Amino acid sequence: MLHPGNRCKSVDRLHLRGTSAADGSHVRGRQVEPMRRALDELGIIAWLTGRRRSQGGERTELRLFEIDEGDGRLKINPLANWGREEVWRYIKREAVPPPPPPPVLIGHAASLTPY
């Protein structure tokens, strides 16, 4: 269950409505900034990602190693050359369990956003 007090109000509004900001601020607020804060707090200078070229868009040019333009950290993309088939082959071979289901929202979105 989503508790309305544990997140940024503007992020909640975007998330609960199922909309997205044209400028990408929803991605920064829900993914990029929390990850950057965690990396800063832990003093991480390099990290592994699960990004793949086969995911399309800007990722088609993904390199195995890159320096993050925002913070100078080394990003290592070990799955850059994998396609969907390789991912599923690995999941089946290694018996990777499925992720847990997403949290369930109880009530109407308007009732969870008192602002």
N, C-alpha and C positions, 0 to 999 in steps of 0.2 A: 504494500500500500504506500502511496506517495504521501508524505507529510508536507504540507505547503510551506512550513517554516524552515525547511532545511535547504532551500535553494534560492538563488537569485530570482527576484520576482519577474524580471523581463525574460529570463530563460524559461521559467515555469509557463509563462503565458504562451511563448512560442511552442514549447513542448506539448502542453495540454491541448492546444488548438490543433496540433498536427500541421502547423504551418512552418514555413521557413523564411528567414530574412534574406532578401535578395543580396545583401552584402556579405553573407556567410557568417554573421555574428552568432547565429545559433550554434554553429560548429565550434567556433572559438570558445563560446561560453560553456558548452557542454562537454567538449573533448579536449581542445588544444590547451586552454588555460589551466584546467585542473591537472593535466599531464605535466605541463611546464612547471607548475607549483610543486608537484610531487618530486620531479627531477631535481629542482632547486633545493628543496628541503633535504633530500637524500644525498646531495652532492654528486649526482650522476654526471659523468662526462661523455658516456657513450651508451647507446641502447639498441636493442633488437626490435625490429618491427615485423609485422605479419603482412606487409603490403606486397602486392604482386603486380607485375605489368599487365597481366590478363584481366585485371579489374577495370582497365580502360581509363579514359579521360587523360588527365595529366600523368597518370601512373604508367602510361605506355613507354615513357622515357626513363623510368626508374632505374637507378644504378644500384649496384650491390652496396656501395659505400657512398655516403654523402654527408656534407656538413650542413646542419640546419642553419639557414640564413638568419633566423630570429635569435638564436641563442649560442650558436657556434659549436653545439654538441655534434658528435659523430653519430650518425644513424646507420645502422647495419641492417640491410634488407635481404636476409638469407633466402627468402622465398621469391625473390624478384623474378626468377625464371620459371617458376611453377605456373601451371595452368590449372583449370578446374579439375581435370582428370588426375593430375598428380596429387592434388589436395585430397580428393576422395579416395584415391588408392592408399595414401598414407593413413587416413582416418580408419579405413577398413582393416588394413594390415596391422596397425597398432591398437585397434579396438578403442579408439578415442571416444570417451562418453560424450553425449550431446550436452550443450550448455543448458543451464537451468532455465526454466521458462521466465519470461519477463515479469516484473511485479504487476499485480492487477490493481487497476484504479477502482476504488469503490466510491460510487456516487457520481454525480455529474461534475464535469470540469469546473463549472461556475461555482459549485459549492466548495471546491478545493482551493479557490483563489479569492481570498477575502479582501484583496486590494483592488 
